Amino acid sequence: MSTAVEAAGFIMCLIGFLITGVALSNDYWKISSVSGSVIVSQREFENLWHACAENSAGIANCRDFESMLALPGLCCIIACSWYGYQVVQEFYNPLYGGAKFELGTGLYLGWAGGSLCIVGGSLLCTACKRASPAGKKGGYPAKKVYTATARTDTESTRAYV
């Protein structure tokens, strides 16, 4: 049972790290929303490293940020949640004068990858066994104890024949 749990935890962690990597490289953490009946010829999107504006011809103009973050596991969930919270607060704030953005694919991938890393790591932790059972002292197996009794001549002669 613990081997299956350990294998499942390892696979979940591996998939979680892969999804987290995809989420970090995804450009669409925040996407401009089209609310109302106004036709928009420009779309804006943003992630942790740059903000871009793309026109209707598909040409994007990007501005890079000075940041290089590595976000494994719980850090990824915290970063995605904080970023998502900021996007939602700006979206519902009536006094915010800038462009309204919605949650993008990168945030959902980040939440999924971070969750898989946490669940997989938890399964790996539960699959660990103690080095020595509670009933035994020390981790060495019992060895045969030799006594100081002398062998008979018949046993010693048979041993070499």
C-alpha positions in Angstrom: 0.0 0.0 0.0 2.7 2.5 0.9 4.6 1.8 -2.4 1.4 2.7 -4.3 1.0 5.9 -2.2 4.6 6.8 -2.7 4.4 6.2 -6.5 1.2 8.3 -6.7 2.8 11.1 -4.7 5.9 11.1 -6.9 3.8 11.2 -10.0 1.6 14.0 -8.7 4.7 16.0 -7.7 6.2 15.5 -11.1 3.1 16.5 -12.9 2.7 19.5 -10.5 6.2 20.7 -11.3 5.6 20.4 -15.0 2.3 22.3 -14.7 3.9 25.0 -12.6 6.6 25.4 -15.2 3.9 25.8 -17.9 2.1 28.3 -15.7 5.2 30.4 -15.2 5.9 30.5 -18.9 2.3 31.3 -19.8 1.7 34.9 -20.9 -1.9 35.1 -19.9 -2.0 35.7 -16.2 -4.2 38.7 -16.6 -6.2 39.4 -19.8 -8.1 42.6 -20.7 -11.8 42.2 -20.5 -14.2 43.3 -23.2 -17.1 44.6 -21.2 -20.0 46.5 -22.8 -20.7 46.8 -26.5 -17.5 48.7 -27.4 -15.4 47.0 -30.1 -11.8 46.8 -29.0 -9.0 46.5 -31.5 -6.3 46.0 -28.9 -6.0 43.3 -26.3 -3.8 43.6 -23.2 -2.3 40.7 -21.2 0.3 40.4 -18.5 2.3 37.8 -16.5 5.0 38.0 -13.9 7.7 39.1 -16.4 6.1 41.4 -18.9 3.0 43.3 -19.9 1.9 43.2 -23.6 -0.6 45.0 -25.8 -1.6 43.1 -29.0 -3.5 44.8 -31.9 -6.0 43.2 -34.2 -3.3 42.2 -36.6 -1.6 40.0 -34.0 1.4 42.2 -33.4 2.4 42.4 -29.7 4.3 45.2 -28.1 5.8 44.0 -24.7 7.4 45.8 -21.8 9.6 43.5 -19.6 9.7 43.7 -15.8 13.0 43.4 -13.9 12.1 40.2 -12.1 13.1 36.5 -12.3 11.0 34.4 -9.9 11.1 30.6 -9.3 7.9 29.5 -7.6 7.7 25.9 -6.6 4.7 24.3 -4.7 3.3 26.5 -2.0 5.1 29.6 -3.2 3.3 29.1 -6.5 -0.1 29.0 -4.9 0.7 32.0 -2.8 1.9 34.0 -5.8 -1.0 33.0 -8.0 -3.5 33.8 -5.2 -2.0 37.2 -4.5 -1.9 38.0 -8.2 -5.5 36.8 -8.7 -6.7 38.8 -5.7 -5.1 42.0 -7.2 -6.8 41.4 -10.5 -10.2 40.8 -8.9 -9.9 43.8 -6.7 -9.1 46.1 -9.6 -11.9 44.6 -11.7 -14.6 45.2 -9.1 -13.3 48.6 -7.9 -15.6 51.3 -9.3 -12.9 54.0 -8.6 -10.2 52.2 -10.7 -9.7 54.2 -13.9 -7.4 51.8 -15.8 -8.3 48.8 -18.0 -10.3 46.0 -16.5 -8.6 42.6 -16.5 -9.9 39.1 -16.0 -8.1 36.0 -14.6 -6.1 34.2 -17.2 -5.0 30.7 -18.0 -1.7 31.1 -16.3 -3.3 31.6 -12.9 -5.4 28.5 -13.2 -2.4 26.4 -14.3 -0.4 27.8 -11.4 -3.1 26.9 -8.9 -3.4 23.4 -10.4 0.4 22.8 -10.4 0.9 24.1 -6.9 -2.0 22.0 -5.6 -0.6 18.8 -7.2 2.8 19.5 -5.7 1.3 19.9 -2.3 -0.9 16.8 -2.5 1.9 14.7 -4.0 4.3 15.9 -1.3 1.8 15.0 1.3 1.4 11.5 -0.1 5.2 11.1 -0.2 5.4 12.2 3.5 2.7 9.7 4.5 4.4 6.9 2.6 7.6 7.2 4.6 8.3 4.5 7.0 10.3 4.7 10.2 13.9 3.3 10.0 13.3 0.9 12.9 10.0 -0.5 14.2 8.9 0.5 17.7 9.6 -2.9 19.2 13.2 -3.1 18.1 16.2 -1.2 19.5 18.8 -0.4 16.9 18.7 -1.1 13.2 21.0 -4.2 13.0 19.6 -7.6 12.4 20.2 -10.3 15.0 23.3 -12.5 14.4 24.0 -16.1 15.3 25.7 -16.3 18.7 28.6 -18.7 18.8 29.4 -20.7 21.9 32.8 -21.8 23.2 32.0 -25.5 23.1 34.6 -27.8 21.4 33.6 -29.7 18.3 34.0 -33.5 18.1 36.5 -35.1 15.8 33.8 -36.6 13.6 32.2 -33.2 12.9 35.5 -31.7 12.0 36.5 -34.5 9.7 33.2 -34.5 7.9 33.4 -30.8 7.3 36.6 -31.1 5.1 35.5 -34.2 3.1 
